[in-house]
Amino acid sequence: MPITALINPPSLEPITLAEAKAHLRVDHDEDDDLISNYITSARTQAENYLQRTLLETVWEATFTRFETALKLRKAKVTEIVTVKYLDTAGAEQTLASDKYKLKSSYEPALLVPAFGLSWPATCQDLEAVKVRYKAGYGTTADKVPQPICQWILLQVGNLYENRETEVLGITSTLSDSFFTGLLDAYRIMEA
C-alpha cells in the first residue's frame, strides 16, 4: 500500500467564513478565527471519511516498486504532475508523460503504463516510485457537491454550539445517520 503525503493543501475552503456565519446566524467578528478553524476541521473530517480531497490539492504517493496499476488514493485525480523513480542503479529518473496513462474514471484512480509499454525496472527501496498528482473537484468552492458543503455547515454548527466533547441533556434533532447520509454518495469504498 502506498504512503500518500499532502504536498500543497487547498488554497481555499469549500465554505466561506461569510457562509458559515450566515448559517450560524453570527453577526459579529469576535469568533471569526474560531469559525474558520471549524470550517477547516469539518472539511478535513469530510475528506478523511470520503477518502477524497474536495478542492485542488497536490499529493505525493510513494510506492516500493511499480505495480501493474498504481492506485492513487486521494480522489478525484485531475492531473499527474510527475512520476519519479529510482532506477536499478539507485539514480532518480523522471518518467516522461507519454509513458503512462491516468485512469481517472476509477476511484481510486489508477496509473498504468501507456499502451504497449511496461514500467521501467527500479532498485529495491521503500521509496522507489513517487507519483505527484493533483486531486479535487476543482479550484473553486462551487465545484464541490452541495450535499458535502451542507454537511460541512452542519458540522461547523455542531462544533460552534457544542464546544465540549459531551453535553449532558442535549440531543441533536438531526441524527448522525442524516449527517453521514449527506456524504455517502461521494465516499470511496474499496473491496
N, C-alpha and C positions, 0 to 999 in steps of 0.2 A: 504494500500500500504506500502511495507517495506521501511525502510530507508537503503540505501546502502552507505557504507563508504569505502574509499580506505585505506587499511592496509599497503600494500607494493607496491610502484609503480614499473613499469618495470625497469629492471637493464640496459637497453639499448634502443635506439630508432630504429624504422624501417628503418631509413635513416641515414647513417653515415655522419659525417662532410665532409669527402672527396667526397662522392657522391653529397652532396648539393653544395659544392664548384665547382665541375665539371659542374653541372647543371647551376650554376650561372656564370661560366667562371671567377671565382675569383682565382688568383694565389698568393695571399699574405695572411699573417696570422693576420693582424690587425683587421679583422671583425669576427674572429673565434667564440668568445663568443656570438656576436650578431646573427650569423648564427645558432649556437647551440640553442639559445633561440627560434629562429624562427622555428626550427625543432620541438622542444617540443611543442610550441604553435600550430603549424599545426597538429601535432599528436593528441593533446588534442581536437582540434576543430573537427577533423575527428571522434574521439571516441564519442564525445558528439552527433554529428549528427547521427552516425551509431547506437548508443546505445550498443556499444560493446567495448571491450578492445582489442588492437591489439597484444601486446606481453604479456607473462605471468605476471599476476598481481594478488595480493591477495586482496580480497574484503570481507566485512562482511555485510550481510543483517540482519536487525533486524525487528522482527515481534512482534505484540502484543499477538499473540497466534499461535498455529499450525493451518493451514488451510488444506483443502483436499489435495491441491498441493501448495507447496511454490514456487513462481516464483523468480528465481534468475536473476535479471535484467541485469547484465553485461555478455554478451555472449562472447565468446564461452567457456562455463564452461567445464573444463577438470578434476577437482578433488574437492571433498568435503574434507576440512581439518578437521573441527569439526562441530558438531551440539550440541549446549548447550541450556539448557532451565531451567527456574525456576519452580520447582515442586510446588504442591499445598501448601506446607509449606513455599515456597519462597527460598528454598535452590537450588543452582546451580547444575545441573546434566549434564553429558556428555552422549549423546545418542550413543550407540555402532553402528559401521558402518554396522552391519548386520541387523539393524532395519529400514534402509531406502534405497531407490533406487534413483539414479540420472537418470533423463530422459534428457540426453544431446542432443538428436536429435531435441528437441523442442527449439525454440528461442523465448522468453527467456526459459532457461532450467527450468525443474520442479524437485522438490524434493518431493518424495511421500513415504509413509510408505512401507516397504517391503511387499511382497505378504502375505496376510493373517493376517497382523498386522494393528494396528491403532496407531496414535500418542498418547503419554502419556498426561495426564492432566497437565495443568500449572496453576499457580496463575494468577490473573489479574494484569498485569503490562505492561507498554508501551514497555518494553524490555524483554518480557517473553521468546522469542526464538531468538537465534543468530546462523546464519549459516555462517561459514567462508569457503571460497572457492577460487580456482584458476581459472582464466579465461584468454583466449587469444589464438591466433593462434599457439603459441609455444614459445620456449625460444630463438629462433634465428630470426633475421630480414628476412631471406629468406623464412620464413613460412607465412609472411604477403602477401596477394594477390597483384600482381603487379599494378593493377589499383589504389589501395589505396596508394601505395608508389608513384605512378606518381602524384596523387592528392596532396600529401604532398609536393613533389618537386615543383609543380606549385604554391602552397600557399607560400612556402618559397621564391620562385622567386618574387611573388607579394609583399610580405612583405619587401623583400630586396630592390626592386626597388621603392616602394611607401611607404615611411616611415611615411606618414601622412594619416589621415582618408579620406581626399578628395584631389584629384589632379585635378586642373582645366585644361580642354582642352585635357586630355589624356584618351583614352579609350583602353581597353584591346582587343586584337584580338581574344581572346578566351572568349566566353560568360560564364556567371555564370552557365547556364544550362549544358555546357560542363563539367565544373568543378564538379558540383554536380552529373552529369551523371556517372562519374567515380566511385562514391560511392554507387549509388542507388541499385545495385545488392546485396550489403552487408548490407544494412540498415534494421534494425528490425522495422517492422511496426505492432503495436498491434491494434486489433479491439477495 
